[in-house]
């Protein structure tokens, strides 16, 4: 039940990000739900590998390069999901930062195990 609630809240967060950040367009709620699944799969399978490969750059930049990685992966998710458009790197960067902040709030509100 918590997983379904988190999925819906993240889809609403993506719609909010599209409303807030110019250059990010989400066609409808189904597209937002699909891009939520795509972002989750990217974060599970691709992101750890990329973070590991870019570890020296991350160490040199004190972890700030992770923001660039998040923006590029957000662009990838927008490219893969039909009905979602991310126009450029700056839009993806701002969108990923806002989505990370909203994700932090969603994760604090929906703590698993407290049913």
PLY file of the C-alpha trace (Angstrom):
ply
format ascii 1.0
element vertex 115
property float x
property float y
property float z
element edge 114
property int vertex1
property int vertex2
end_header
0.00 0.00 0.00
2.86 2.37 0.82
4.50 1.60 -2.52
1.36 2.55 -4.45
1.00 5.76 -2.42
4.63 6.69 -3.09
4.20 5.96 -6.80
1.18 8.27 -6.99
2.92 11.01 -4.97
6.01 10.86 -7.19
3.79 11.09 -10.29
2.14 14.19 -8.80
5.60 15.56 -7.98
6.64 15.12 -11.61
3.52 16.98 -12.75
4.40 19.74 -10.27
7.97 19.87 -11.60
6.61 20.16 -15.15
4.36 23.00 -14.02
7.17 24.77 -12.14
10.18 24.37 -14.44
9.96 25.79 -17.95
11.14 23.36 -20.61
9.64 20.25 -19.01
6.29 19.13 -20.40
4.17 16.21 -19.20
1.21 15.37 -21.41
-1.04 13.63 -18.87
-1.10 11.73 -15.58
-0.41 8.38 -17.26
2.78 9.80 -18.75
3.80 11.03 -15.31
3.19 7.58 -13.84
5.21 5.96 -16.64
8.13 8.35 -16.22
8.03 7.64 -12.48
8.56 3.95 -13.19
11.30 4.74 -15.71
13.11 7.01 -13.23
12.87 4.29 -10.57
14.33 1.69 -12.94
17.11 4.07 -13.99
17.91 4.77 -10.33
18.04 1.05 -9.59
20.05 -0.23 -12.55
21.94 2.57 -14.33
22.65 5.26 -11.71
24.87 3.15 -9.38
27.07 2.11 -12.29
27.46 5.67 -13.57
28.17 7.02 -10.07
30.82 4.32 -9.59
32.46 5.05 -12.95
32.55 8.80 -12.25
33.74 8.40 -8.67
37.08 10.22 -9.24
35.26 13.24 -10.70
32.79 13.13 -7.82
35.63 13.13 -5.31
37.33 16.07 -7.03
34.09 18.09 -7.12
33.11 17.07 -3.58
30.00 15.30 -4.85
28.62 18.15 -6.95
29.04 16.12 -10.15
26.20 13.94 -8.85
23.85 16.81 -9.71
25.04 16.62 -13.32
24.49 12.85 -13.33
20.97 13.32 -11.97
20.19 15.89 -14.67
21.47 13.63 -17.45
19.48 10.68 -16.13
16.39 12.91 -15.90
16.93 13.81 -19.55
17.23 10.09 -20.37
13.95 9.36 -18.61
12.26 12.19 -20.50
13.61 10.80 -23.76
12.38 7.28 -23.01
8.88 8.17 -21.79
6.24 9.04 -24.38
4.36 12.19 -23.48
7.25 13.70 -21.52
9.62 16.27 -22.99
12.73 17.77 -21.42
14.02 20.61 -23.61
17.58 21.00 -22.41
20.20 20.45 -19.77
19.25 23.48 -17.68
15.62 22.37 -17.53
16.71 18.85 -16.64
19.08 20.19 -13.98
16.43 22.36 -12.33
13.83 19.62 -12.65
16.06 17.00 -11.07
16.93 19.30 -8.17
13.25 20.10 -7.50
12.29 16.43 -7.89
15.04 15.38 -5.47
13.74 17.86 -2.89
10.16 16.69 -3.37
11.35 13.08 -3.20
12.98 13.81 0.14
9.67 15.15 1.46
7.72 12.20 0.04
10.15 9.73 1.60
9.85 11.45 4.97
6.04 11.42 4.84
5.66 7.83 3.62
7.97 5.95 5.94
7.72 2.22 5.12
6.76 0.02 8.03
4.55 2.54 9.83
1.14 1.23 8.69
0 1
1 2
2 3
3 4
4 5
5 6
6 7
7 8
8 9
9 10
10 11
11 12
12 13
13 14
14 15
15 16
16 17
17 18
18 19
19 20
20 21
21 22
22 23
23 24
24 25
25 26
26 27
27 28
28 29
29 30
30 31
31 32
32 33
33 34
34 35
35 36
36 37
37 38
38 39
39 40
40 41
41 42
42 43
43 44
44 45
45 46
46 47
47 48
48 49
49 50
50 51
51 52
52 53
53 54
54 55
55 56
56 57
57 58
58 59
59 60
60 61
61 62
62 63
63 64
64 65
65 66
66 67
67 68
68 69
69 70
70 71
71 72
72 73
73 74
74 75
75 76
76 77
77 78
78 79
79 80
80 81
81 82
82 83
83 84
84 85
85 86
86 87
87 88
88 89
89 90
90 91
91 92
92 93
93 94
94 95
95 96
96 97
97 98
98 99
99 100
100 101
101 102
102 103
103 104
104 105
105 106
106 107
107 108
108 109
109 110
110 111
111 112
112 113
113 114
